[in-house]
Amino acid sequence: MTAARSFLVQVFSWTLLLAVIAAAAALIVVPRAAGAKPLTVLSGSMTGTYDIGDVVIVRPVDTDHLGVGDVITFQPFSDDPTLTTHRIVGLNVGSEGTSYVTQGDANNAADLSAVEPAQVKGAVWYSVPKLGWVSVWMAGGWLGRVTDAAAFGLLLYGGWFIAAGFLERRRRPEGIAA
């Protein structure tokens, strides 16, 4: 291998490693430290702001401080794990408190039901474009099964190497180094 090619391989390897570290920091370390949660955008209702496959980092928020323009993640129906991320476009202030009128940026009309403070799971803190495609792609259909099988195969392969090492150590006479 020539020196130039070796240098390019090293530069590529370091760049890839730094990209993985940056992604891990943006998606795991920082959200966990802040009590936030990464969520992958699965629909186009917020297209233009957040596209399908983007990851939004949602952190808990005091609902008293929410206002028009804030993007929130909420549970539209109780006992349903589905979450929706839409922008607050209006406030309904009543004697029982404030509820939020929401709408997806790509939608023509506001959502049918106002969002109560108890439904709000948090506000979008920041987003990481396109990184959710990897998880969506790997989790779906046959590719998810292939990924699971590959992970299982790698575990078996690692176990085989560990077992082979122990067997080799047992067979070797004492005092003889490999």
Z-matrix of the N, CA and C atoms (Angstrom, degrees):
N
C 1 1.450
C 2 1.532 1 108.18
N 3 1.304 2 116.84 1 132.61
C 4 1.460 3 120.17 2 -179.07
C 5 1.521 4 109.70 3 -73.30
N 6 1.320 5 114.84 4 161.71
C 7 1.467 6 120.21 5 -179.49
C 8 1.527 7 110.95 6 -63.11
N 9 1.336 8 117.22 7 -39.84
C 10 1.467 9 120.66 8 -179.78
C 11 1.530 10 110.92 9 -64.62
N 12 1.327 11 116.13 10 -43.04
C 13 1.466 12 119.90 11 179.72
C 14 1.530 13 110.65 12 -66.05
N 15 1.299 14 116.68 13 -41.56
C 16 1.460 15 121.23 14 177.66
C 17 1.522 16 110.72 15 -61.07
N 18 1.340 17 116.48 16 -41.60
C 19 1.454 18 120.82 17 178.22
C 20 1.528 19 110.95 18 -62.89
N 21 1.337 20 117.07 19 -43.95
C 22 1.463 21 120.93 20 179.82
C 23 1.530 22 111.79 21 -63.59
N 24 1.319 23 116.56 22 -39.21
C 25 1.462 24 120.60 23 177.74
C 26 1.527 25 109.74 24 -63.68
N 27 1.322 26 116.87 25 -42.33
C 28 1.469 27 119.73 26 178.44
C 29 1.521 28 111.76 27 -65.06
N 30 1.334 29 117.21 28 -43.05
C 31 1.467 30 120.73 29 178.62
C 32 1.526 31 109.97 30 -60.96
N 33 1.332 32 117.21 31 -44.93
C 34 1.462 33 121.18 32 178.44
C 35 1.523 34 110.75 33 -61.25
N 36 1.331 35 116.78 34 -45.08
C 37 1.465 36 121.03 35 -178.75
C 38 1.519 37 111.45 36 -62.37
N 39 1.323 38 117.55 37 -44.87
C 40 1.460 39 120.89 38 179.30
C 41 1.523 40 111.48 39 -66.65
N 42 1.327 41 116.93 40 -38.99
C 43 1.466 42 120.56 41 178.38
C 44 1.523 43 110.57 42 -63.27
N 45 1.324 44 116.31 43 -44.88
C 46 1.466 45 120.86 44 178.39
C 47 1.529 46 110.66 45 -62.47
N 48 1.327 47 117.37 46 -43.61
C 49 1.461 48 121.02 47 178.77
C 50 1.526 49 111.02 48 -61.54
N 51 1.326 50 117.19 49 -44.75
C 52 1.465 51 120.49 50 179.41
C 53 1.530 52 111.30 51 -64.98
N 54 1.328 53 117.34 52 -36.90
C 55 1.469 54 120.56 53 177.42
C 56 1.528 55 110.85 54 -64.15
N 57 1.323 56 116.95 55 -41.85
C 58 1.467 57 120.82 56 178.52
C 59 1.524 58 110.41 57 -65.39
N 60 1.316 59 117.42 58 -41.34
C 61 1.475 60 121.12 59 178.59
C 62 1.526 61 110.11 60 -64.39
N 63 1.339 62 117.24 61 -43.27
C 64 1.470 63 120.57 62 179.25
C 65 1.529 64 110.86 63 -63.71
N 66 1.329 65 117.01 64 -41.82
C 67 1.467 66 120.41 65 178.62
C 68 1.522 67 110.44 66 -64.54
N 69 1.318 68 116.89 67 -42.18
C 70 1.465 69 120.36 68 178.46
C 71 1.527 70 110.68 69 -62.58
N 72 1.317 71 116.30 70 -40.96
C 73 1.466 72 119.50 71 178.92
C 74 1.524 73 110.43 72 -64.75
N 75 1.330 74 116.91 73 -44.74
C 76 1.466 75 121.01 74 -176.97
C 77 1.519 76 112.73 75 -69.68
N 78 1.338 77 117.06 76 -32.07
C 79 1.460 78 120.22 77 -173.96
C 80 1.522 79 114.70 78 -101.94
N 81 1.339 80 117.77 79 -20.16
C 82 1.458 81 119.43 80 -174.68
C 83 1.527 82 111.74 81 -122.38
N 84 1.323 83 116.97 82 -58.67
C 85 1.462 84 121.43 83 -170.98
C 86 1.526 85 112.13 84 -66.65
N 87 1.333 86 117.10 85 -55.19
C 88 1.465 87 120.72 86 -177.18
C 89 1.532 88 111.27 87 -62.83
N 90 1.343 89 119.39 88 -48.99
C 91 1.469 90 117.83 89 178.48
C 92 1.532 91 113.43 90 -59.44
N 93 1.330 92 116.50 91 -42.33
C 94 1.459 93 118.71 92 -178.99
C 95 1.523 94 111.05 93 -63.27
N 96 1.331 95 117.15 94 -40.53
C 97 1.465 96 120.96 95 179.47
C 98 1.527 97 111.62 96 -64.84
N 99 1.323 98 117.21 97 -29.67
C 100 1.463 99 121.45 98 -177.85
C 101 1.529 100 112.95 99 -97.34
N 102 1.330 101 117.60 100 1.85
C 103 1.459 102 120.59 101 -177.80
C 104 1.517 103 112.52 102 73.50
N 105 1.323 104 116.81 103 20.81
C 106 1.467 105 121.97 104 -178.65
C 107 1.522 106 110.38 105 -95.21
N 108 1.337 107 114.66 106 174.91
C 109 1.458 108 120.30 107 -176.40
C 110 1.529 109 109.42 108 -138.82
N 111 1.346 110 117.86 109 129.55
C 112 1.462 111 119.30 110 175.59
C 113 1.529 112 110.69 111 -81.36
N 114 1.320 113 116.58 112 134.75
C 115 1.462 114 122.37 113 178.28
C 116 1.520 115 108.64 114 -132.05
N 117 1.319 116 116.95 115 139.84
C 118 1.456 117 121.53 116 178.98
C 119 1.521 118 110.03 117 -91.16
N 120 1.325 119 117.21 118 133.79
C 121 1.461 120 122.92 119 177.71
C 122 1.531 121 107.91 120 -74.79
N 123 1.326 122 116.47 121 122.08
C 124 1.465 123 121.55 122 -175.34
C 125 1.526 124 113.94 123 -109.98
N 126 1.332 125 117.65 124 -9.96
C 127 1.469 126 119.29 125 -179.80
C 128 1.523 127 109.61 126 -130.97
N 129 1.313 128 115.69 127 169.93
C 130 1.459 129 120.76 128 -176.41
C 131 1.511 130 115.52 129 -95.10
N 132 1.313 131 119.03 130 15.02
C 133 1.465 132 120.30 131 -175.40
C 134 1.526 133 113.13 132 -67.29
N 135 1.323 134 117.81 133 -19.91
C 136 1.470 135 120.75 134 178.97
C 137 1.533 136 111.51 135 -112.19
N 138 1.343 137 116.58 136 17.75
C 139 1.457 138 120.62 137 -179.52
C 140 1.521 139 110.35 138 -53.46
N 141 1.299 140 114.62 139 138.37
C 142 1.465 141 121.35 140 -174.92
C 143 1.513 142 110.07 141 105.97
N 144 1.320 143 115.30 142 -36.00
C 145 1.466 144 120.46 143 174.77
C 146 1.518 145 109.02 144 -105.51
N 147 1.326 146 115.89 145 -53.71
C 148 1.465 147 122.22 146 176.97
C 149 1.519 148 107.69 147 -130.67
N 150 1.315 149 115.86 148 121.23
C 151 1.456 150 120.87 149 -178.75
C 152 1.526 151 110.46 150 -93.32
N 153 1.328 152 115.91 151 162.98
C 154 1.462 153 120.46 152 175.75
C 155 1.527 154 108.15 153 -56.96
N 156 1.320 155 115.95 154 131.94
C 157 1.456 156 121.20 155 -179.50
C 158 1.519 157 113.98 156 96.45
N 159 1.325 158 117.76 157 -11.15
C 160 1.462 159 119.67 158 174.54
C 161 1.525 160 108.71 159 -74.33
N 162 1.323 161 116.57 160 154.92
C 163 1.463 162 121.29 161 174.68
C 164 1.526 163 106.88 162 -108.96
N 165 1.336 164 116.17 163 125.76
C 166 1.465 165 120.86 164 174.94
C 167 1.521 166 107.69 165 -104.25
N 168 1.311 167 115.30 166 137.68
C 169 1.465 168 121.18 167 176.78
C 170 1.521 169 106.28 168 -99.71
N 171 1.327 170 115.32 169 116.49
C 172 1.460 171 122.47 170 -175.03
C 173 1.524 172 108.72 171 -110.79
N 174 1.321 173 115.32 172 124.30
C 175 1.466 174 118.09 173 178.10
C 176 1.526 175 109.95 174 -117.76
N 177 1.329 176 115.18 175 150.74
C 178 1.466 177 119.11 176 179.74
C 179 1.528 178 110.53 177 -57.64
N 180 1.316 179 115.03 178 148.19
C 181 1.461 180 119.98 179 -176.89
C 182 1.524 181 109.36 180 -142.48
N 183 1.313 182 115.96 181 149.71
C 184 1.461 183 121.77 182 173.58
C 185 1.527 184 106.80 183 -75.87
N 186 1.323 185 117.04 184 115.10
C 187 1.468 186 120.78 185 -174.74
C 188 1.532 187 112.66 186 -63.59
N 189 1.331 188 117.66 187 -18.65
C 190 1.465 189 119.86 188 177.59
C 191 1.523 190 111.72 189 -66.69
N 192 1.327 191 117.10 190 -19.64
C 193 1.465 192 121.00 191 -177.41
C 194 1.528 193 113.43 192 -101.09
N 195 1.337 194 117.56 193 6.45
C 196 1.460 195 120.50 194 179.00
C 197 1.521 196 110.07 195 -82.15
N 198 1.326 197 115.53 196 146.62
C 199 1.453 198 119.89 197 179.27
C 200 1.515 199 111.18 198 -149.19
N 201 1.309 200 115.60 199 178.92
C 202 1.453 201 122.20 200 179.43
C 203 1.538 202 108.53 201 -58.81
N 204 1.321 203 114.70 202 133.06
C 205 1.462 204 120.87 203 -179.88
C 206 1.518 205 113.37 204 102.83
N 207 1.334 206 118.00 205 -22.38
C 208 1.462 207 120.75 206 178.53
C 209 1.524 208 109.86 207 -71.52
N 210 1.335 209 116.21 208 144.28
C 211 1.463 210 121.13 209 176.54
C 212 1.524 211 107.08 210 -102.16
N 213 1.325 212 116.08 211 121.56
C 214 1.461 213 121.30 212 -176.81
C 215 1.530 214 111.10 213 -119.03
N 216 1.308 215 114.64 214 156.65
C 217 1.463 216 121.71 215 172.18
C 218 1.519 217 106.24 216 -111.60
N 219 1.322 218 115.51 217 129.85
C 220 1.463 219 119.37 218 -175.54
C 221 1.521 220 110.07 219 -141.44
N 222 1.322 221 114.06 220 162.84
C 223 1.457 222 122.57 221 177.45
C 224 1.534 223 106.47 222 -99.11
N 225 1.337 224 117.47 223 106.94
C 226 1.471 225 119.28 224 -175.30
C 227 1.523 226 114.65 225 -63.14
N 228 1.338 227 117.22 226 -32.98
C 229 1.464 228 121.23 227 -178.34
C 230 1.517 229 108.56 228 -131.90
N 231 1.329 230 116.80 229 136.73
C 232 1.457 231 119.51 230 178.42
C 233 1.523 232 109.96 231 -66.26
N 234 1.308 233 115.66 232 150.61
C 235 1.468 234 123.98 233 -178.39
C 236 1.528 235 113.44 234 63.17
N 237 1.322 236 117.36 235 17.07
C 238 1.460 237 122.05 236 175.62
C 239 1.523 238 106.45 237 -120.99
N 240 1.329 239 118.29 238 121.21
C 241 1.465 240 120.13 239 -175.49
C 242 1.530 241 114.61 240 -71.80
N 243 1.341 242 117.12 241 -5.93
C 244 1.458 243 120.50 242 -179.32
C 245 1.526 244 110.34 243 -63.77
N 246 1.323 245 115.45 244 136.70
C 247 1.461 246 120.72 245 177.01
C 248 1.523 247 109.04 246 -117.58
N 249 1.327 248 115.94 247 150.10
C 250 1.457 249 122.62 248 177.54
C 251 1.519 250 107.93 249 -126.54
N 252 1.326 251 116.02 250 139.72
C 253 1.461 252 121.20 251 175.99
C 254 1.520 253 107.76 252 -117.94
N 255 1.346 254 116.36 253 112.67
C 256 1.461 255 123.02 254 -179.79
C 257 1.521 256 109.81 255 -139.82
N 258 1.305 257 114.84 256 165.48
C 259 1.464 258 122.18 257 -179.91
C 260 1.531 259 110.23 258 -88.76
N 261 1.319 260 116.70 259 142.89
C 262 1.466 261 121.91 260 173.92
C 263 1.532 262 107.47 261 -77.08
N 264 1.337 263 115.70 262 121.85
C 265 1.468 264 120.32 263 -179.57
C 266 1.528 265 111.76 264 -112.93
N 267 1.318 266 116.82 265 -5.78
C 268 1.458 267 119.81 266 178.78
C 269 1.520 268 110.87 267 -168.66
N 270 1.318 269 115.59 268 161.33
C 271 1.465 270 121.97 269 178.82
C 272 1.520 271 108.68 270 -122.01
N 273 1.329 272 115.64 271 137.90
C 274 1.466 273 121.38 272 171.80
C 275 1.515 274 106.54 273 -108.22
N 276 1.319 275 115.98 274 105.17
C 277 1.459 276 120.45 275 -179.26
C 278 1.519 277 108.08 276 -99.44
N 279 1.324 278 115.41 277 121.03
C 280 1.457 279 120.37 278 -179.23
C 281 1.516 280 110.89 279 -135.70
N 282 1.303 281 115.15 280 -177.13
C 283 1.470 282 120.19 281 -178.87
C 284 1.525 283 111.83 282 -67.34
N 285 1.334 284 116.46 283 -24.60
C 286 1.471 285 120.35 284 -179.91
C 287 1.517 286 112.56 285 -91.99
N 288 1.327 287 117.67 286 2.11
C 289 1.458 288 121.06 287 179.46
C 290 1.514 289 111.74 288 122.83
N 291 1.318 290 113.99 289 -169.71
C 292 1.460 291 120.74 290 -176.88
C 293 1.517 292 110.31 291 -104.75
N 294 1.324 293 116.56 292 136.95
C 295 1.456 294 121.27 293 169.98
C 296 1.527 295 106.91 294 -120.34
N 297 1.323 296 116.17 295 163.91
C 298 1.459 297 121.55 296 -170.91
C 299 1.522 298 110.71 297 -115.78
N 300 1.323 299 116.27 298 130.41
C 301 1.454 300 122.06 299 173.32
C 302 1.526 301 105.23 300 -89.82
N 303 1.332 302 116.71 301 123.89
C 304 1.466 303 120.84 302 -175.92
C 305 1.519 304 110.95 303 -119.47
N 306 1.321 305 114.41 304 159.71
C 307 1.459 306 120.62 305 178.67
C 308 1.526 307 108.64 306 -158.94
N 309 1.313 308 115.97 307 138.21
C 310 1.451 309 120.03 308 172.49
C 311 1.512 310 109.93 309 -70.79
N 312 1.323 311 118.19 310 142.22
C 313 1.464 312 121.53 311 -177.77
C 314 1.524 313 112.51 312 -59.59
N 315 1.325 314 117.62 313 -28.31
C 316 1.462 315 121.12 314 -179.15
C 317 1.532 316 112.38 315 -94.14
N 318 1.323 317 117.51 316 -0.97
C 319 1.468 318 121.17 317 -178.68
C 320 1.522 319 110.78 318 -89.72
N 321 1.341 320 116.34 319 152.07
C 322 1.465 321 121.69 320 -178.98
C 323 1.522 322 113.09 321 -83.46
N 324 1.318 323 117.37 322 -19.97
C 325 1.457 324 120.27 323 -175.21
C 326 1.531 325 110.01 324 -139.79
N 327 1.322 326 114.24 325 161.00
C 328 1.468 327 120.13 326 177.74
C 329 1.524 328 110.01 327 -68.16
N 330 1.323 329 115.65 328 157.79
C 331 1.462 330 120.86 329 176.47
C 332 1.527 331 109.30 330 -61.67
N 333 1.331 332 116.39 331 151.34
C 334 1.466 333 121.42 332 -174.68
C 335 1.525 334 112.83 333 -66.24
N 336 1.320 335 117.59 334 -37.83
C 337 1.464 336 120.72 335 -176.96
C 338 1.518 337 110.60 336 -110.84
N 339 1.317 338 115.40 337 139.91
C 340 1.468 339 120.24 338 174.17
C 341 1.534 340 108.75 339 -71.37
N 342 1.305 341 116.03 340 152.53
C 343 1.464 342 122.10 341 -178.39
C 344 1.522 343 109.01 342 -98.15
N 345 1.318 344 115.41 343 124.71
C 346 1.460 345 121.13 344 177.43
C 347 1.530 346 109.28 345 -82.91
N 348 1.330 347 119.05 346 153.68
C 349 1.465 348 121.38 347 -179.78
C 350 1.530 349 113.30 348 -54.92
N 351 1.332 350 118.14 349 -33.42
C 352 1.472 351 120.86 350 -179.60
C 353 1.524 352 112.02 351 -66.89
N 354 1.335 353 117.18 352 -22.07
C 355 1.457 354 120.87 353 -179.59
C 356 1.532 355 112.47 354 -82.61
N 357 1.321 356 118.04 355 -18.37
C 358 1.464 357 122.60 356 -175.53
C 359 1.525 358 109.78 357 -74.28
N 360 1.324 359 115.56 358 124.56
C 361 1.469 360 121.72 359 178.20
C 362 1.522 361 111.47 360 -95.96
N 363 1.320 362 116.91 361 -21.14
C 364 1.458 363 120.44 362 178.42
C 365 1.514 364 111.15 363 162.11
N 366 1.330 365 114.34 364 -179.79
C 367 1.464 366 121.60 365 177.94
C 368 1.525 367 108.55 366 -115.58
N 369 1.319 368 115.56 367 149.50
C 370 1.463 369 119.31 368 178.79
C 371 1.519 370 108.27 369 -69.25
N 372 1.319 371 115.16 370 126.91
C 373 1.461 372 123.30 371 -179.36
C 374 1.525 373 109.25 372 -92.58
N 375 1.335 374 116.37 373 -52.94
C 376 1.459 375 122.09 374 175.60
C 377 1.518 376 108.89 375 -158.08
N 378 1.320 377 115.63 376 171.23
C 379 1.463 378 119.51 377 -179.94
C 380 1.523 379 109.99 378 -133.06
N 381 1.328 380 114.47 379 157.32
C 382 1.462 381 122.35 380 175.93
C 383 1.529 382 105.99 381 -122.97
N 384 1.330 383 116.74 382 110.26
C 385 1.470 384 119.65 383 -175.56
C 386 1.525 385 113.31 384 -63.61
N 387 1.318 386 115.17 385 138.94
C 388 1.473 387 126.22 386 169.04
C 389 1.521 388 116.37 387 64.81
N 390 1.299 389 119.80 388 -7.66
C 391 1.462 390 120.40 389 -175.83
C 392 1.523 391 112.46 390 -70.89
N 393 1.311 392 117.30 391 -21.54
C 394 1.453 393 120.27 392 178.28
C 395 1.517 394 113.35 393 -72.36
N 396 1.345 395 117.28 394 -17.59
C 397 1.460 396 120.06 395 179.20
C 398 1.518 397 111.05 396 -58.15
N 399 1.305 398 116.72 397 -36.08
C 400 1.468 399 120.13 398 -178.88
C 401 1.523 400 109.87 399 -61.65
N 402 1.333 401 117.29 400 -48.74
C 403 1.466 402 119.60 401 -178.77
C 404 1.522 403 111.52 402 -68.87
N 405 1.333 404 117.91 403 -39.26
C 406 1.463 405 120.78 404 178.55
C 407 1.529 406 109.56 405 -63.78
N 408 1.319 407 116.64 406 -45.20
C 409 1.455 408 122.52 407 -178.15
C 410 1.522 409 111.23 408 -63.71
N 411 1.346 410 115.95 409 -43.87
C 412 1.461 411 119.66 410 -175.84
C 413 1.524 412 112.58 411 -77.35
N 414 1.320 413 117.95 412 -23.12
C 415 1.460 414 119.99 413 -176.86
C 416 1.524 415 112.75 414 -85.91
N 417 1.308 416 116.94 415 -16.89
C 418 1.453 417 118.82 416 -172.11
C 419 1.508 418 115.29 417 -92.05
N 420 1.318 419 115.49 418 139.31
C 421 1.455 420 124.13 419 168.79
C 422 1.512 421 116.26 420 51.04
N 423 1.317 422 114.27 421 -138.27
C 424 1.465 423 121.00 422 -174.25
C 425 1.519 424 111.64 423 -64.99
N 426 1.337 425 117.80 424 -30.78
C 427 1.464 426 119.15 425 -178.92
C 428 1.525 427 111.08 426 -66.85
N 429 1.321 428 116.89 427 -34.25
C 430 1.462 429 119.96 428 176.04
C 431 1.520 430 111.23 429 -62.28
N 432 1.328 431 115.84 430 -40.47
C 433 1.469 432 119.81 431 178.38
C 434 1.522 433 110.88 432 -68.33
N 435 1.326 434 117.33 433 -38.44
C 436 1.463 435 120.86 434 177.43
C 437 1.536 436 109.98 435 -64.16
N 438 1.326 437 116.59 436 -42.67
C 439 1.463 438 120.73 437 178.61
C 440 1.526 439 110.69 438 -62.34
N 441 1.333 440 116.90 439 -44.57
C 442 1.464 441 120.43 440 177.55
C 443 1.526 442 110.97 441 -61.17
N 444 1.318 443 117.35 442 -43.25
C 445 1.465 444 121.32 443 179.61
C 446 1.530 445 110.73 444 -64.49
N 447 1.335 446 117.07 445 -40.70
C 448 1.465 447 120.51 446 179.06
C 449 1.529 448 110.36 447 -64.86
N 450 1.326 449 117.07 448 -41.79
C 451 1.470 450 120.22 449 178.38
C 452 1.527 451 110.27 450 -63.53
N 453 1.333 452 117.29 451 -42.61
C 454 1.456 453 121.20 452 178.33
C 455 1.528 454 110.09 453 -63.02
N 456 1.346 455 116.52 454 -42.17
C 457 1.458 456 121.06 455 178.25
C 458 1.515 457 112.07 456 -61.96
N 459 1.334 458 117.00 457 -40.64
C 460 1.465 459 120.23 458 177.77
C 461 1.527 460 111.38 459 -65.43
N 462 1.327 461 116.91 460 -38.20
C 463 1.466 462 119.81 461 176.52
C 464 1.529 463 110.82 462 -63.54
N 465 1.332 464 116.93 463 -43.87
C 466 1.464 465 120.07 464 177.34
C 467 1.524 466 111.31 465 -62.28
N 468 1.319 467 116.53 466 -42.82
C 469 1.460 468 122.21 467 179.62
C 470 1.539 469 110.43 468 -60.51
N 471 1.344 470 116.55 469 -45.35
C 472 1.463 471 120.73 470 177.47
C 473 1.518 472 111.63 471 -63.53
N 474 1.331 473 116.30 472 -41.90
C 475 1.467 474 120.44 473 177.94
C 476 1.518 475 111.75 474 -62.75
N 477 1.338 476 116.01 475 -39.27
C 478 1.460 477 120.53 476 178.42
C 479 1.530 478 110.59 477 -62.32
N 480 1.331 479 118.28 478 -42.58
C 481 1.462 480 121.21 479 178.22
C 482 1.523 481 111.82 480 -64.66
N 483 1.303 482 117.37 481 -39.82
C 484 1.470 483 120.42 482 178.88
C 485 1.521 484 109.47 483 -65.41
N 486 1.333 485 116.89 484 -46.60
C 487 1.465 486 120.42 485 179.47
C 488 1.526 487 110.84 486 -62.28
N 489 1.337 488 117.05 487 -42.28
C 490 1.468 489 120.33 488 179.37
C 491 1.531 490 110.80 489 -62.36
N 492 1.304 491 116.81 490 -37.36
C 493 1.471 492 120.44 491 177.63
C 494 1.521 493 111.67 492 -64.41
N 495 1.317 494 116.56 493 -43.37
C 496 1.467 495 119.74 494 177.86
C 497 1.522 496 111.11 495 -64.26
N 498 1.343 497 117.36 496 -42.78
C 499 1.471 498 120.29 497 178.97
C 500 1.523 499 111.30 498 -63.69
N 501 1.306 500 117.19 499 -40.38
C 502 1.469 501 121.04 500 178.64
C 503 1.530 502 110.35 501 -63.25
N 504 1.293 503 116.48 502 -39.91
C 505 1.470 504 120.86 503 179.83
C 506 1.535 505 110.46 504 -65.71
N 507 1.323 506 117.00 505 -37.88
C 508 1.464 507 120.76 506 -179.47
C 509 1.530 508 111.46 507 -70.62
N 510 1.332 509 118.08 508 -34.37
C 511 1.461 510 122.35 509 -177.77
C 512 1.526 511 112.93 510 -76.61
N 513 1.332 512 116.31 511 -29.29
C 514 1.459 513 120.82 512 -176.12
C 515 1.524 514 110.18 513 -72.29
N 516 1.333 515 117.47 514 130.71
C 517 1.472 516 119.91 515 177.07
C 518 1.520 517 109.90 516 -62.27
N 519 1.329 518 115.61 517 147.23
C 520 1.466 519 120.10 518 -179.27
C 521 1.508 520 111.08 519 -62.16
N 522 1.332 521 114.83 520 145.33
C 523 1.441 522 120.34 521 177.08
C 524 1.512 523 113.90 522 88.53
N 525 1.322 524 118.46 523 -8.42
C 526 1.459 525 121.12 524 179.71
C 527 1.520 526 107.77 525 -104.47
N 528 1.309 527 115.83 526 121.36
C 529 1.451 528 120.78 527 179.86
C 530 1.526 529 109.24 528 -89.12
N 531 1.279 530 114.57 529 154.09
C 532 1.476 531 119.28 530 179.70
C 533 1.511 532 110.61 531 -77.83
